[in-house]
Each structure stands twice: as structure tokens, then as C-alpha cells.
Amino acid sequence: MIRSELIQKIAEENPHLYQRDVERIVNTIFEEIISAMARGDRVELRGFGAFSVKKREARIGRNPRTGEAVEVEEKYVPFFKTGKLLRERLNDEK
């Protein structure tokens, strides 16, 4: 599902809301999650999962094309851990 499909689904399920308002709500939620993660905060959505930021230390990597050693700088990467309810629903439906 992509963002526009999410907006469309929410708008269909809530006919009393204008689609532009639903779009603003969804965009605000995503922006708040991004802002919190940029500050280094953890974002938890109960039953769904938790978003956090992990630090990857600087290291020596390899260029896959040439095999040459390359310095990789330290960086922060997003991390998502699924919630218990989501894990259970994914495994029950198979």
C-alpha cells in the first residue's frame, strides 16, 4: 500500500471527512514520526510496532565492482520492530 492508497481508504471509510483533510492528517502523522526519529526519539504504535534510530559505526567496506577497500562513514539508520499483535496476525493468516 502506498500513501495515496492509504489516504483513499481512510477517506472512503470516513465520508464525513474531505479527502484533502485526510491527506493533511496522514501527512502530519508521517511528518511527526520523521521529526521524532530525527531527534533520536522512539515512536511506538501499539499493536503495530516501534520505529527507532540505530547508529552504525564507521567501518571499512568493499566496493563490490572493484573489490577495493572503501571507508564507510558512521551513519544513523531507521529501524522497525514489529509489535506482537502484527506478528500474530501475519502468522495466523498463512
C-alpha positions in Angstrom: 0.0 0.0 0.0 1.3 3.4 -0.9 0.5 6.8 0.8 -2.2 7.7 -1.8 -4.0 4.4 -1.3 -3.9 4.8 2.4 -5.4 8.3 2.1 -8.1 7.0 -0.3 -9.0 4.1 2.0 -9.4 6.4 5.0 -11.4 8.9 3.0 -13.8 6.1 1.8 -14.3 4.8 5.4 -14.9 8.3 6.7 -17.3 10.0 4.2 -17.8 12.9 6.6 -14.2 14.0 6.0 -12.9 15.7 2.9 -10.1 13.9 1.1 -7.8 17.0 1.4 -8.3 16.9 5.2 -7.5 13.2 5.3 -4.4 13.9 3.2 -3.3 16.6 5.6 -3.9 14.3 8.6 -1.9 11.4 7.1 1.0 13.8 6.0 1.1 15.3 9.5 1.3 11.9 11.2 4.2 10.9 8.9 6.0 14.2 9.4 5.7 13.8 13.2 7.1 10.3 13.0 10.0 11.6 10.9 10.6 14.6 13.2 10.7 12.4 16.3 13.1 10.0 14.7 15.3 12.8 13.5 15.6 13.9 17.2 16.6 10.4 18.1 13.2 9.6 19.8 11.5 6.2 19.5 8.0 6.1 18.0 5.7 3.3 19.2 2.4 2.5 17.6 0.8 -0.1 19.9 -0.2 -3.3 18.2 1.8 -2.3 15.1 5.4 -1.8 16.0 8.1 0.7 17.0 10.3 2.9 14.9 13.7 3.8 16.2 17.1 5.0 15.0 20.3 2.9 15.3 23.8 4.2 14.9 26.1 2.3 12.6 29.8 2.9 13.4 32.3 3.8 10.7 33.9 0.8 9.1 36.0 -0.4 6.1 33.8 -1.7 3.4 34.5 -3.1 -0.1 33.5 -1.8 -3.5 31.6 -4.8 -5.0 32.7 -3.9 -8.5 36.4 -3.5 -7.9 36.9 -5.2 -4.6 38.7 -2.1 -3.4 38.6 -1.2 0.3 36.4 1.9 1.0 35.9 3.9 4.1 32.2 4.0 5.1 31.3 6.8 7.5 29.2 6.4 10.6 25.6 6.9 10.0 22.1 6.6 11.5 19.6 4.2 10.0 15.9 3.8 10.7 14.9 0.5 12.4 11.4 -1.0 12.7 10.4 -3.7 15.2 7.0 -5.3 14.7 4.5 -5.4 17.5 3.2 -8.6 19.0 -0.3 -8.1 17.5 1.1 -7.5 14.0 3.4 -10.6 14.2 0.5 -12.8 15.4 -1.9 -11.6 12.7 0.7 -12.2 10.0 1.4 -15.7 11.2 -2.2 -16.7 11.8 -3.4 -15.8 8.3 -0.9 -18.0 6.5 
